[in-house]
Amino acid sequence: MDNATRLQYLEAMGIDAWLPRHQPVVIPRAAVYLENPVENVERLEQPEGRQDVPSKQTVSSVIETVNAEFPRHSVSSPSSHANDQIWRDLQHEVSLCQACSLCKTRTQTVFGVGNKQASWMLIGEAPGQNEDLQGEPFVGKAGQLLTEMLRAISLKREEVYIANMLKCRPPNNRDPQTEEVAACKNFLQQQIELIQPKIILAVGRIAAQNLLDTQQPLAKLRGVQHQLHNIPLIVIHHPAYLLRSLLEKAKAWSDLQFALSVYQKLEKLNHVETVT
């Protein structure tokens, strides 16, 4: 089909077309009709007094030509699909892990839960009995209190990502052993790298000491901005401890306010850097 005839058909369809110097024909509004070409063509009305308007069948052939020359681009995100597959593979690897003796006593592994693009990541020490049964971290009364603690700083549980250092429950909820923490370390590291949180909350003394590789007591670790892989880390009380020590809830509120202030400062700094 010669260019003159094609331009005539496109004009009848209401599609702007021009011929730039030394360039092929450009059809800027063609995409409007390419989504559902036959349906859109049927909506066109022939102008009064025009005898040279092509038939619908002819117009359809023009659209086929346009589709061939101006193919639609896929809107899917290969990187997003690849990232989902990485998460599935990692979770499957955790479920099969036998790197330490905890695999013999667990009901199931407890991988993690929440928003995989979260700005906030919470890391506890290890699953308890309820977590071992349900396969989700921080459930039961301690989990309910943690949800309320997050709500106190205007965060929903589904907006953050929650994980533990250990993916299996230690018998009788005993403290994690050094070799058990080491066996799970790579899994947690991969979760942090995939999420890339803006701030991390270490929930409880044991999680804080292991993540920061220190033996300092919780009292000295609280109220300080630490760093884990260049990510700000704030230490907060474990909700299970708060259930046993109700008078400590004021300290927990202080920890959360401090964490929120650190996060807000980061956001302001990022905003300034983006603007400038």
Buried (B, 14 or more C-beta within 10 A) or exposed (E): EEEEEBBBBBEBBBBEBEEEEEEEBEBEEBEEBBEEBEEBBEEBEEEEEEEEBBEEEEBBBBBEEBBEEBEEEEEEEEEEEEBEEEBEEBBEBBEEBEBBBBBEEBBBBBBBBBBEEBBBBBBBBBBBEBBBBBBBBBBBEBBBBBBEBBEEBEBEBEBBBBBBBBBBBBEEBEEBBEEBBEBBBEBBEBBBEBBEBBBBBBBBBBBBBBBBEEEEEBEEBBEEBBEBEEBBBBBBBBBBBBBEEEEEBEBBBBBBEBBBEBBEEBEEEEEEEEEE
